[in-house]
Amino acid sequence: MDHRLALIDLLVAHSARRGDFVLASGRRSSLYVDCRLTTMRPEGLTTIGALGLATIADAGWTADAIGGLTLGADPVSYAIAFASAATARPLRAFTVRKEAKSHGTGKLIEGPFSAGDRVVVIEDVITTGGSALKAAAALRAAGATLVGVLAVVDRQEGGREAIEAEGLAVRALVTASDLIPRMPLPATE
């Protein structure tokens, strides 16, 4: 099975839309990708887990744990961690909160993360790179060694370059240019 083509098909069917959208970054775009509509489906989890794990291996990244800013990174991290369970080097998954809890232990990073871990930052969609860089800053402050950033979709709007400018390698499972040719044109009135 070609997991990359399967992922493109899933994203086109469930997550990618053409129209006029305002993105989280405040930018306007004719392409909207809500990865959660794919990453939270059983077939999306299975496909992303296998493809994400293979992409980490192909990049030559050795990591202890994976995770990123909640909520977009969460199902992706869990899928890859699950896929890694039967390997010689299982990966633990964690979540980076948008802000530290104001109660309990006041954690910013939840799950089995430890200072000194080698981590891959996970992102669902890269537009400006802001979410991945926010997660990376929190992880560095907590003592992580950052190995790279893995995204499900790179919108190809400068985010990859912003992350790379901070010294982090970036890999994307698919790009906007993989999705757009397969997407139906918007209906005209």
C-alpha positions as CSV (number, residue, x, y, z in Angstrom):
1,M,0.0,0.0,0.0
2,D,1.3,3.5,-0.8
3,H,0.5,5.3,2.4
4,R,1.4,8.7,0.9
5,L,-1.2,8.4,-1.9
6,A,-3.7,7.1,0.6
7,L,-3.1,10.1,2.8
8,I,-3.5,12.5,-0.1
9,D,-6.8,10.8,-1.0
10,L,-8.0,11.0,2.6
11,L,-7.1,14.7,2.9
12,V,-8.8,15.6,-0.4
13,A,-11.9,13.6,0.6
14,H,-12.2,14.9,4.2
15,S,-10.0,17.9,5.0
16,A,-9.1,20.1,2.1
17,R,-11.5,22.7,0.8
18,R,-11.4,25.5,-1.8
19,G,-13.1,28.9,-1.1
20,D,-12.3,32.1,0.7
21,F,-10.9,31.4,4.2
22,V,-9.3,33.4,7.0
23,L,-6.6,31.2,8.6
24,A,-5.4,31.0,12.2
25,S,-2.5,33.2,11.1
26,G,-4.9,35.9,10.0
27,R,-4.0,35.4,6.4
28,R,-6.6,34.8,3.7
29,S,-6.4,31.7,1.5
30,S,-8.3,29.9,-1.2
31,L,-7.2,26.6,0.4
32,Y,-8.3,25.4,3.8
33,V,-7.1,22.2,5.3
34,D,-8.6,20.9,8.6
35,C,-6.4,17.9,9.2
36,R,-8.4,16.8,12.2
37,L,-11.1,15.6,9.9
38,T,-8.5,13.1,8.6
39,T,-6.2,12.6,11.6
40,M,-9.1,11.6,13.9
41,R,-10.5,8.9,11.6
42,P,-9.4,5.2,12.0
43,E,-8.0,5.1,8.4
44,G,-6.3,8.4,8.9
45,L,-4.6,7.3,12.1
46,T,-3.4,4.0,10.5
47,T,-2.1,5.7,7.4
48,I,-0.4,8.6,9.3
49,G,1.1,6.3,11.9
50,A,2.8,4.2,9.3
51,L,3.8,7.1,7.0
52,G,5.0,9.3,9.8
53,L,7.1,6.6,11.3
54,A,8.7,5.8,7.9
55,T,9.3,9.5,7.3
56,I,11.1,9.9,10.6
57,A,13.3,6.8,9.8
58,D,14.0,8.1,6.2
59,A,15.1,11.5,7.7
60,G,17.6,9.6,9.8
61,W,16.1,11.1,13.0
62,T,16.6,9.3,16.2
63,A,14.1,10.3,18.8
64,D,12.8,9.3,22.2
65,A,9.4,11.1,22.0
66,I,7.2,13.0,19.7
67,G,4.5,15.7,20.1
68,G,3.5,19.2,19.5
69,L,1.0,22.0,20.3
70,T,-2.4,20.7,21.2
71,L,-4.8,20.0,19.4
72,G,-3.6,19.5,15.9
73,A,-0.5,17.6,16.8
74,D,-2.2,15.2,19.3
75,P,-3.7,12.5,17.0
76,V,-0.7,12.6,14.7
77,S,1.7,12.0,17.6
78,Y,-0.5,9.2,19.1
79,A,-0.8,7.5,15.7
80,I,3.0,7.5,15.2
81,A,3.7,6.4,18.7
82,F,1.3,3.5,18.3
83,A,2.8,2.5,15.0
84,S,6.3,2.5,16.7
85,A,5.2,0.1,19.5
86,A,6.4,-3.0,17.6
87,T,9.8,-1.5,16.6
88,A,13.1,-1.7,18.3
89,R,12.8,2.0,19.3
90,P,9.3,2.8,20.4
91,L,8.4,6.5,20.6
92,R,6.6,8.1,23.5
93,A,3.9,10.8,22.7
94,F,3.4,14.0,24.6
95,T,1.3,17.2,24.2
96,V,2.4,20.8,24.5
97,R,-0.3,23.0,26.0
98,K,-0.9,26.4,24.7
99,E,-0.3,27.7,28.2
100,A,0.6,26.0,31.5
101,K,-2.1,24.7,33.6
102,S,-3.1,27.1,36.5
103,H,-3.8,24.1,38.8
104,G,-2.3,20.8,39.8
105,T,1.4,20.6,38.7
106,G,1.1,23.5,36.4
107,K,2.6,21.6,33.5
108,L,3.0,23.0,30.0
109,I,4.0,19.6,28.6
110,E,1.8,16.6,29.3
111,G,2.6,13.0,29.0
112,P,5.7,10.9,29.2
113,F,8.2,13.6,28.3
114,S,11.5,14.0,30.2
115,A,14.2,16.6,30.1
116,G,17.0,15.4,27.9
117,D,14.6,13.6,25.5
118,R,15.4,13.8,21.8
119,V,12.1,14.9,20.2
120,V,10.4,15.4,16.9
121,V,8.0,18.3,17.0
122,I,4.7,17.3,15.3
123,E,2.5,19.7,13.4
124,D,-0.7,19.0,11.5
125,V,-0.6,21.9,9.0
126,I,2.4,24.3,8.5
127,T,1.4,27.8,7.3
128,T,3.6,30.4,9.1
129,G,5.4,27.9,11.3
130,G,4.2,29.7,14.4
131,S,2.7,26.6,16.2
132,A,5.7,24.4,15.6
133,L,8.0,27.2,16.8
134,K,5.9,27.8,19.9
135,A,6.1,24.1,20.7
136,A,9.8,24.0,20.0
137,A,10.5,26.9,22.3
138,A,8.5,25.2,25.2
139,L,10.4,21.9,24.6
140,R,13.8,23.6,24.5
141,A,13.0,25.4,27.7
142,A,12.1,22.1,29.3
143,G,15.4,20.5,28.3
144,A,14.6,18.7,25.1
145,T,17.0,18.2,22.2
146,L,15.0,19.0,19.1
147,V,15.6,16.6,16.2
148,G,13.3,18.1,13.6
149,V,9.7,19.0,12.7
150,L,7.3,16.6,11.0
151,A,4.1,18.0,9.5
152,V,1.2,16.2,7.9
153,V,0.7,19.1,5.4
154,D,3.0,21.9,4.4
155,R,0.9,24.7,2.8
156,Q,4.0,26.0,1.1
157,E,3.4,29.5,2.4
158,G,6.8,30.2,4.1
159,G,6.3,28.3,7.3
160,R,8.8,25.6,6.4
161,E,11.4,28.3,5.7
162,A,10.6,30.1,9.0
163,I,11.2,26.9,11.0
164,E,14.3,26.0,9.1
165,A,15.6,29.6,9.8
166,E,15.5,28.5,13.5
167,G,17.8,25.6,12.7
168,L,15.2,22.8,12.6
169,A,14.9,20.3,9.7
170,V,11.4,20.0,8.4
171,R,9.7,17.0,6.7
172,A,6.1,17.1,5.5
173,L,4.0,14.0,4.6
174,V,2.3,16.0,1.8
175,T,2.2,19.5,0.5
176,A,-0.5,21.8,-0.8
177,S,0.8,21.2,-4.3
178,D,0.1,17.4,-3.8
179,L,-3.5,18.2,-2.8
180,I,-4.7,21.0,-5.1
181,P,-4.6,19.1,-8.4
182,R,-6.8,16.4,-6.9
183,M,-9.3,18.7,-5.4
184,P,-12.6,19.5,-7.1
185,L,-13.1,23.1,-8.2
186,P,-15.6,25.1,-6.0
187,A,-19.1,25.2,-7.3
188,T,-20.0,28.4,-9.1
189,E,-23.4,30.1,-8.7
